[in-house]
Amino acid sequence: MKKYFYSLCVALVAVVGFTACSNDDDDYQWATVSGQQVYFANNLASKIEIPMSGSEFTVPIKRVKTDEAITVNLAHTDTTGFYNVPASVSFAAGQNEAIITVGYDNTKMVYDKFVPDTISITSTDLTSAYGSTVYAFSAGALSPYKTLGTGTYYDDFFENSEKVTIMQNTEDTNVFRIYGAYNSVDDGNQDEYLEIRILKPGDEVRGVTVTQNDLVYWGDYNTGYHHPSYDDDIYILHPSRFTNTGPEEYWLHSYVIEYQENGLPGEIQLAPRYYMFSVGGWNYSQNDGMVSIVFPGFYKKDFSIEAEPLGILTDANGQASFGFTASLGADATDVRAVIVSADADKDEAAAALLSDEVESTPVVNGYNFVPIPEGLVGKLSLLVVVVDDGELKEGYTADFEYYGGSANPWESVGVGDYVYTLFFGSADDPATDPGLELQYNAEEDVYRITHWGYDVDFTFKMDKNTNLVTVPNQFTGYTHSTYGDVYIGEADALNPAWALGQSYYDPETLAFHFRVAYFVSQGVFGKGEEIFTLTPAQARALGLDKKQMPSANTSLIPVKKAAKAKVLPAITDFK
């Protein structure tokens, strides 16, 4: 050891000249340490992962001098009440490290949200240059999610279908996250993920105790679609967010449809309330098939049926049948059809088909003809159901009219375009329903526009001498989720004070000017004028300018398919 230092000293002398060097290391004097020198080590983590089920974690504090027992004062900056940091920490004599326990309120924790805080040593006479007197950190819990794979998300409101990433919570396996559900309609504000929870009896949602298995809950979710007319984003909300759909009985259309053998959901459906917080929205909480989520690994059977009505055909034996073409899904192997009265309860009729209580006609891909029961005339419906393993899987209906050997009392007048501006459209954003047929019943002296509004007949009377028109109060086909059935009627007959004037027909322009109001028992949605204009060219092209329709027993009568609503009402839920 002494020889080494001697050699080093010689080398240094050669470089720097006459500088003294001692051969004895015992003569070296270390710098003296003043005070207790308390500090936080520089290698402490700035981001701390803490468990959701926990309540505390520890932080070490060090010191240099250990010859006496001391107490060091501390302070921290968090004012939210999330952290509980002791006001001081004590060192025993001879102890160079002390541990402080930092408590936290796990009821305030949210996955992936890290809460910041700063702990400071406030006893300035005890601090040190060896480390920091301040420890800044944030603590929280990372989401415990694993990726299941790619699934499919379909929303009928937006008519969008997306390939989505689905993740499962590894701690609470009933919780799933759906990523990218509205990419095709997103204007930039889509939430990162839609989080859904499969409920079980005993769970609580907004003060309601769940009684049924497999219902599904989700938090408020911004689709990112910015409505151009209302200047606000559309959210999908769980029915429990609203007073009138708060009870559990209104959540029954949001549930797990089917599970896979591995215990994971196969398909989930949601029935949301689509909502804009500044104005209102649309209530589809009681509708099936609005949102479908198909999970990875699940084969969704195709029970679909697409049909195109052909009309009525009478064979050589006088048997009248309703014809249609069918395109069936790959798994739709048991498909049955029957003709019923249009007023019949379709659910009861479908149940009768399922149980073979009534005679049905098997449906195949391609052409099908379903016999019309003897004596059944007037407004009728074709009912088609798909059956699998004793359950109804899909259904289809088409309305038509049949009068047997009697003449059809309804004569076609023409075809026209109806412009909605009061309920199914607005003055700023009108909705046009093209190609609606106008018919006249001479026996009752009444007109009707077929497949109007929410796919109903719109009837009215006209004085042929004055061309003045009267619109009786009648159902629009639309049922409001809060206010019930929506009706239309002659405005001034409802309230003469409106003084809109009577509806009328202008033969010069072939236009009907309907001065009407849309209303419910609690009030009026809109009042004013809507116009239906006949189009002679369309009428001629369809052969509807003739005085008589073809006889039912000599040709096929075209039948228009039952349609969905032409456009969504401007707003169906008031804010």
HELIX and SHEET records of a PDB file:
HELIX    1   1 LYS A    2  VAL A   16  1                                  15    
HELIX    2   2 ASP A   25  ASP A   27  5                                   3    
HELIX    3   3 ASN A  106  LYS A  108  5                                   3    
HELIX    4   4 THR A  124  LEU A  126  5                                   3    
HELIX    5   5 PRO A  239  ARG A  241  5                                   3    
HELIX    6   6 THR A  243  THR A  245  5                                   3    
HELIX    7   7 GLU A  248  TYR A  250  5                                   3    
HELIX    8   8 LYS A  346  LEU A  354  1                                   9    
HELIX    9   9 ALA A  491  LEU A  494  1                                   4    
HELIX   10  10 PRO A  496  TRP A  498  5                                   3    
HELIX   11  11 PRO A  536  ALA A  541  1                                   6    
SHEET    1   A 4 VAL A  38  TYR A  39  0                                        
SHEET    2   A 4 GLU A  56  ARG A  63 -1                                        
SHEET    3   A 4 GLU A  97  TYR A 104 -1                                        
SHEET    4   A 4 TYR A  83  ASN A  84 -1                                        
SHEET    1   B 5 LYS A  47  GLU A  49  0                                        
SHEET    2   B 5 VAL A 134  GLY A 140  1                                        
SHEET    3   B 5 VAL A 115  ILE A 121 -1                                        
SHEET    4   B 5 ILE A  70  HIS A  76 -1                                        
SHEET    5   B 5 SER A  88  PHE A  91 -1                                        
SHEET    1   C 8 VAL A 216  TRP A 218  0                                        
SHEET    2   C 8 TYR A 193  ILE A 198 -1                                        
SHEET    3   C 8 VAL A 175  TYR A 179 -1                                        
SHEET    4   C 8 ASN A 160  ASN A 169 -1                                        
SHEET    5   C 8 TYR A 145  ASP A 155 -1                                        
SHEET    6   C 8 VAL A 291  VAL A 294 -1                                        
SHEET    7   C 8 PRO A 265  LEU A 270 -1                                        
SHEET    8   C 8 TYR A 255  TYR A 259 -1                                        
SHEET    1   D 2 GLU A 204  VAL A 205  0                                        
SHEET    2   D 2 VAL A 208  THR A 209 -1                                        
SHEET    1   E 5 TYR A 221  HIS A 227  0                                        
SHEET    2   E 5 ASP A 232  LEU A 237 -1                                        
SHEET    3   E 5 ARG A 273  MET A 276 -1                                        
SHEET    4   E 5 GLY A 280  ASN A 283 -1                                        
SHEET    5   E 5 ASP A 573  PHE A 574 -1                                        
SHEET    1   F 3 ILE A 305  THR A 314  0                                        
SHEET    2   F 3 ALA A 320  LEU A 328 -1                                        
SHEET    3   F 3 GLY A 366  PRO A 371 -1                                        
SHEET    1   G 4 THR A 361  PRO A 362  0                                        
SHEET    2   G 4 ASP A 334  SER A 341 -1                                        
SHEET    3   G 4 GLY A 378  ASP A 388 -1                                        
SHEET    4   G 4 GLU A 391  TYR A 402 -1                                        
SHEET    1   H10 GLN A 474  HIS A 480  0                                        
SHEET    2   H10 GLY A 484  GLU A 490 -1                                        
SHEET    3   H10 ALA A 511  VAL A 520 -1                                        
SHEET    4   H10 SER A 503  ASP A 506 -1                                        
SHEET    5   H10 LEU A 468  THR A 470 -1                                        
SHEET    6   H10 VAL A 456  MET A 462 -1                                        
SHEET    7   H10 VAL A 446  TRP A 452 -1                                        
SHEET    8   H10 ALA A 431  ASN A 441 -1                                        
SHEET    9   H10 TRP A 410  TYR A 420 -1                                        
SHEET   10   H10 GLY A 523  LEU A 534 -1                                        
END                                                                             
